[in-house]
Amino acid sequence: MMGMVGVWEVATGKNLAQFKSGDFTSWGIIKSPHYLGGIFGLAFSPDGKSLLCCGMGEMRDPMAATAK
């Protein structure tokens, strides 16, 4: 929900990477103040060197039908 992404090595449980992006979360300001959004999908590239993240993206107010 807050745009946090972590990558772990399954065999060892070692944290390999971590980042946060506010681009996946919106804060409602008009109808009901709250966070909305989150990351909807993650996919590694075939070579395992890149991670694609997709989410709702920022908008002025998610509850006021101002979505892109």
C-alpha positions in Angstrom: 0.0 0.0 0.0 2.8 2.5 0.8 5.0 1.6 -2.1 7.6 -0.5 -0.3 9.3 -3.3 -2.4 11.7 -5.8 -1.0 13.6 -8.6 -2.7 14.8 -11.6 -0.7 16.8 -14.7 -1.6 14.4 -17.5 -0.8 17.0 -20.1 0.1 18.7 -18.0 2.8 16.1 -15.3 3.6 18.8 -12.6 2.9 17.4 -9.2 1.9 18.9 -8.4 -1.5 17.3 -5.1 -2.3 14.7 -2.7 -0.9 13.2 0.6 -2.2 10.2 2.8 -1.7 8.3 4.8 -4.4 5.5 7.2 -3.6 4.4 6.9 -7.2 2.1 4.0 -6.2 0.2 5.7 -3.5 -2.4 8.5 -3.4 -3.7 10.5 -0.5 -7.4 11.4 -0.6 -7.9 15.1 0.2 -11.5 15.8 -0.7 -14.1 13.1 0.1 -12.3 11.0 2.7 -8.7 11.5 3.8 -6.9 8.2 3.5 -4.2 6.4 1.5 -5.2 4.4 -1.5 -3.3 2.5 -4.1 -0.4 0.2 -3.8 1.6 -2.0 -6.0 -0.6 -4.2 -8.2 2.1 -6.3 -10.0 5.8 -7.2 -10.0 7.8 -9.1 -12.6 11.4 -9.8 -13.0 13.1 -9.5 -16.4 14.1 -12.9 -18.0 17.7 -12.3 -17.0 16.7 -11.5 -13.4 18.5 -8.1 -13.4 15.5 -5.8 -13.5 12.2 -5.6 -11.7 9.1 -4.1 -13.2 6.6 -2.7 -10.7 3.1 -1.4 -11.7 0.5 0.3 -9.6 -2.3 2.7 -9.6 -0.1 5.8 -9.6 -0.7 9.2 -8.0 -3.9 11.1 -8.5 -5.3 14.3 -7.0 -8.0 12.5 -5.0 -8.8 8.8 -5.6 -12.3 9.1 -4.0 -13.3 12.1 -6.2 -13.1 10.3 -9.5 -10.0 12.3 -10.7 -8.1 9.2 -11.7 -6.1 9.1 -14.9 
